[in-house]
Amino acid sequence: MIEYVACSGPPEAMNCPAFICDACRKQVVGQGIVTWCTTIADEGKPGPHRQSPIYVAHKGRCGRALEALLEKTYPHADGWTDLWSDLDEFTRHLTYNLTNAFADDPDGEYHRHNLAHPKEAP
């Protein structure tokens, strides 16, 4: 997850936002992934889909461990699918969306979704 981490040292003591791996709890620097689960409605099933919060992991072992953990909370048998994106791609899209509103995109079609916290899933 993105968390504020207390840092002391030059140039000053402060709280710094950082990507913290949800599997090993260490900072993700460089290559990492964001992952989440979603229930994307099948054709013929109208209505909003559900989505989990977004989680962060190092690529490789931590990513696989997090995927196994999420399967317990958001099981495939209940219609959940896990998705992921490289951390650099995620931050590029996030930065773009900081100054470009969905409502201002004449070609975009944005769909409602419901955030499903772990205690609410399935």
N, C-alpha and C positions, 0 to 999 in steps of 0.2 A: 504494500500500500504506500501511498505517499504520506509521509509522516514528518512532523517537525522534530528535529534532533538538536538537543542542546549541545553547543560547541563552546569550548573555552580556548582562548589562544588568539594569536594574531589574526586579524587586526583588532578584534574585540570579542567579548563573550556575546553570543547571540543564539537564536533558534534558527536553524537552517532547514528548509524543506529538502527531503531526499527520498529516493526510492528505496524501500526496505523490503527485502525478500520475505514473502509470507511463508516460506518453507524453512529457511535457516536463520532468519532474523538479522542478516548482515546486509550492509548497504550494497545495492546493485550499482556498479560503476561500469560504464561501457555497455557490453552486450547483455541484454536481458529481454524479458518478455512481459507483456501484460496479458492476463487471461481472465476470462469471464465465462459464465454459462448463460444460455438463453433458451427460451422455448419459442422457436419460430413456428408460427401457425402453418399447418399444411394447407394446401389449396382447398377451398371449400370450408375452412374453419375461420370465420371472420373474428375480428376483435383484436385487442392489443396482445402483444406477447410479453412474457416476463423476462427479466434480466437480473442476474446476480450483481453484486458490487464487483468492481474491477480489482484484481489481485496482481501482484508483481512477483517475479521469480528470476533467478539466474537461469540461463539456458542450460539444458542438460538435466542433470540429476535433480536439481531443485524444481525445475519445471515439471518433470515426471512425478515427483513426490506431491507437488501441489495439485496436479491433475487427479491423482488418486484420492487425495483428500476432498477435492470438490465433488468427485463422483459419489462420495458418501452423503453429501449434503444436497446435491443437485443430481439425482440419479438419471442415467440415460433411460431407464425403464419408465420414468415418469415424464418423459418427453424432453428432457434437458439435453442440450448439445453444448460441448465446450468449444470455445473459440479462443484464438490468441493472435497477438500482433507483436512484431519486434518493437522494443522500447523506443528506438529512434524514430520509427514510423509513427508510433502513438504520440510522441512529443511534437512531431512535425504537424500532425493533424490538430492536436490540442492548441498549438500556437496559432495556426491558421484560424481556428474557430474562436479564438480570443478577440479577433477584430472583424470577423465575418459572420453575421447573424444568419441562422437558418432561414428566417423569414424573408431575408433579402435575396435569396437564391430563386430566381424565376423558374429554373428547371428542376428544382429539388422537390421531392415528395417525402416528407418526414412523418414517420409513423409513431403513434403513441406506444409507450411501453410502461410496464409497471416494474418497479424495482422490488425484487424479492430478497430480503435479508435472510441470512442463514436460518434464523429461528422461524421464518415464515415459509421456507421451502419444505417440501413440495407442496 
